[in-house]
């Protein structure tokens, strides 16, 4: 039974130099209309293939979904609700750039059921925004949060990027102070990752930018965790902190192996022990759906051994942890516990903040 639906919106008003997601610069509303019609076709093809739904979450990610007109988002939400089974208290998230929606747009999408937004703020410091290639100003985020709140959308996430070239511990403290002054319920904090085939990769290789060293990055993670915990945000996953009752239901599906469907160019799905991904080329994606076929470019069966590995890796990202029965090597478990990398309580294994910093190494030991 599919409980989560991800919708990829690839349009952006600018391409950030660190971004590895499938996105491109376009504000062509007619192209967006055509894309939404194509998304509907894709969903109907999945329904025709007898996929069963009991949707608890819908997530508009990107790209920049808030480049869509509110009417376009509402039209797609109404279509989904008319064609698949949804629970009454559906969590619907829309990712937003700070310079886009305000009170009027939020009021409209709330009427269609949107009750959660995720704002790509990344930082409140001008120098960080410039390095990251972000076009918005710090006050845009403040205005957006205020507008959403006034429109009745109270479940608000702000993204934070850390370990930015030139960033200091003091810079991060300023950001955390400003983030926690706002009436938000959730913060996603990601260490800057340098991906292949991005401008950022070239900047680093050509010594145009230098990332903070490992020791500084580690200090930053501990600072974020301690600061947010002190302000009432509880970490529930490696990169996510939330006030009580505001953990993102949709993202939790990814980490707990619930079934979810992704529609849109480059979207990924996990259904009936199969993982499959859509065509990444926008024109090819559109053309394939015009022929009445699903645009799946990659598919693999997740067997029992692979499922066990994923349960270990994904489960250890969360504070819930994993069942001790998944690990046969009790000697390495005891060693990691004694060294302060993990806790074992009531036959549940969870990583400490210290352990999270080397999660890939720990998983390799355990697997």
N, C-alpha and C positions, 0 to 999 in steps of 0.2 A: 504494500500500500504506500503510495507516494504522499509524503506529508509536507514536503517543501518544494516550492517552485522558484527557481532563479531565472531572471530575465536579463539578458545582457544587452545594454544600450551602448553602442560603440562610439557615439558622437561626442566630440569635445570642442571647446572653443580655442584650445591650445594643447599641444602635446608636451607633457612634462618630460624633462630629459632623463629621469630615473625610471619612467614607467615602462613595464614589460607587458602590460595588458593589451589585448587587441582593441585599439581605439584609433580614431583618426579625426582630423579637424574638419568639421562641417556643421553648419547651422541651417542647412537646407530643410525647411519644414515639409516640403513635398516629398523629399527623400525619406524623411522620418515617417510620414504617413504611409508611404509604400512599405517601409520596413515593418511597421506595426501590423499591416495587413499580412505580411509574410510570417510574422510571429504567430498570428492566429492560425495560418495554414499549418505551421509546424505543430502547434498544440493539437489541432484536430487530427493530424496524421497519427500522433501518439495515442490519442483517444481511440482512433480506428484500429490501432494495434492492440487494443484491449488492456491498456494500462489502467490501473485502478487508483483512484485518488481519494484522499481524505485530507485536503490541504489545511495545514495549520499556520503556514507562513508563505508569503510572497515577498520576494526581494528583488528590487530593481537596482542592478549594479552596472558598473561601466568601466571606462567612459564616464559620461556625465548625464545621468537620467534627467536632471533638472533643466537640461536644454530642451526637453520635450515641453510642449504646451500642457498645462494641467488637463485640458480636455482630452489630449492624446493618452495620457496616463489613465484617466478615468474610464475612457472608452475600452482600454485593454483590461482593466480590472473588472468592469462590468461583463465583458466577454468571458473572462475566466470564470467568474462566479456563475454565469449562465450555463457553462458547459461542463464544469467539474464540481464534485462535492467539496464543500469548504465548511470548516467548523465555524461556529457563530463568532467566537472571539479571535478571529483571524489576525495574526501579526503581519502588517504590510509595511515594509521599509522602502524608502526611496533615498538613494544617495544624492547629495546636493553639493554643488560648488557654492562657496560663500557669496559670490556676487550675483547669484541667479534669483531664486524665489524670495518673495516677501509675503506679507500678510494675505494679500488677495489670492495668490497662487496656493498658499498653504490651506486657506479656507476652502478652496475648491477641491483639492485632493483629499482633504479630510472628509468631505461629504461622500467620497467614493470608498472610504474605509482606511485610507492611509493613517496610521497611528504611530509611526516611528520614522525618524529621519536620521541619516548619517552624513555629517558635514565634513568634507575634505579640507579641513583647516590646516593641518600639518604643523603650524607654529603661529604664534602671535608676534614673533620678532621679524622685523623687516629684512634683516640680513639673511635669515634662514629662508624666508620666502623667495628672496632673490636667487639664492643658490639653487633652490629646488625648482626654479622656473615657474613659480606660482604667480598668477596675475592679480589675485585679489589683495585687498588691504586688510589689516587686522580688524578695523571697524566693521567690515562687511560681515564677518562672522558674528560679531556682537549683534548687529542688526538682524541677521538671519535667525539667531536663537530667540531674540525678543519677538520677532514676527511670528515664528512658529508657536511660541508659547501663547501669544495673544490669540492665535487662531485655534488653540485648543489641542495642539500636538505637544505633549509633555515628555514623551520618550525620545530623548535626543542624544545621539552619540557624536563626539568630536574625535577625529583622527589626529594623532600626534606622531610625528617622525622624529627619531633621535639618532645620535651618532652621525650628525650632519657635518660635513667638512667645516672646520673653523668653530664649531659649537663647543662651548665650555660647560662645566658643571653649573656655573652661575647662570648661564643662558637658560639651561634646562629648568633650573629652579624658578626663574622668572615665568617661563611658560606654564609650569605646573601651578604656580600661584594664580595666573590669569585664567587657566582652564577651570580650576576648582572654584573660582568666584562666580561662574555662570551657573544658571539653574539647569544643569544637564544631568543625565542619569547614567551615562556610559562613556568610557574613554577607551579607544583602541590605540595602543602605543606600539609602533613598529620600528625596529632598528633598521636604518637605511640599508637596503640591499642593492649591490651593484650587479645588474644583470648584463649578460652578453647582448651585443647588438643594440645597445642604448648609448646615447651621447655621454651619459655619466661614465660608462666604461672607458670611453676614449679620454675623457677628462682625467680620470685616475691614471690610466696607462701613460698619458703624456705629462703627468705630474702637474697638471693645471689645478687639480684639487687634491687634498690629502685627507683621508678619513681619520677620525680619532683612533688612537691605539686601542688595543684589546682591553687594557686595564681601565681606560677611561670609559669605554663602552660598557664594561661590566659595572663600573660605579654608577653609570647612568641608569642601568636597569634596576639596580637596588634602590637608587634614589626614587625612581618612578614608583616602584612597588611600595616602599615605605611611606612615601608622601601620600599616595592615593589611598592606601589602607587607613592612614591617619585621618583622612578627610571623608571616610565612609564609603569609599569605592573598594569593593572586595574583588580580588583577582579570582576569576573562575576559569581562565585559560591563559596560556603563555603570554598573549598580547592583549588581553581584554580584562577590564575592570568595570564593575557595575554597582550601582546602588542596589539595595535589597529589592528583589522582584523584577529587576530590569536587565537581566542577562539576555542576550540576543538569542531568541528561540531558534531562528533560522540557522545561525552559525553553529549552534550546538548540534544540529542534525549532522553536520559534516564530521564532527569529532566523535559522535556516538553511533555512527553507522546506521542512521535512519535513511530511508530511501528518499532521494530528491531528484527532481528533473530539472535540467537546465535547457532553456530555449534561447535562440539567438546565435549570432555568429560567435564561434569559439567557445560556446558554453559547454560545461561538463555535467554529467549525470551519473548517479549510482542507483541502479534499479535491478532488482532480482539477481543480486550477486554479479552484475555486470557493470563495468565502468565504461562509459563511452563519451567521446568528445566530438563536437561539431567542427565543420570546415572553418578554418581561420581566415580565409580570403573572403572578403565581403561580397564581391561580385559573384564568386563561385557559390557561396552560400545562397544568395538570392536566386541564382539560375537553377540550382538543384531543386529548390522548393517549387519553382515555376513548373518543373516537370512532374510534380506530385510525389517526389521521393524525399525521404528524410536526409538531411545534410550531414550524416554521421561519417567522420573521417577516420576515427580510431575507436576500437572496441577491444576489451579484454575481459575474460572471465576471472573473477576473484575467487580462487580456490581456498580450501580450508587453511592451508599453510600461509598463503598471502593474507587472508583475513586475520589470522592470528597476529602476524607482524604488524598489520595496520592497527589492530586493536591496541597493541602495545605502544606503538609510536603516537597515535592520535590520542589515546587515553591518557598517556603521561603528560600531554600538553595541558590537560585539565586538572583542576583541583580535586575532582572526583577520583582520578587515578584509575588503576586497573586492578582486577582480581589477582591475588597472589598466585592462584592456580595456573595462571598463564605462564609463569616463570618456573622452570625446572631447576635451575642452578641457584640453590639457596645460599651457597657459599658467597657468590658474587653479590647477592642481595644483602647479606649481612655486612659485607665489606663496605658497600656503598652507603648503607645505613650508618655504620660506625663513622664513616668519613663525612657524614652530614649532607649527603647528596639526595637522600630520599627518606621518607617515613613509611613505616609499616604499622598500620592501625586497623584492628579488626579484619585481618586478611585482605586489606586494601593497600596498594602501593601508590604513593604519590611523591612527586619530586618537590624538593625544597627550592627556594629561589636560587640557591647555589647550584642545585642540580639542573635547573632549567637552563642555566647558562651553557651547559655542555650536554644538552638533551640528545644530540645526535650521537655523541660518544657513548652515553649511557645506554641508549637503545641498541647500539651495535654490540655492547657487552651482553645485554640481556637476550638478544636474538641469536 
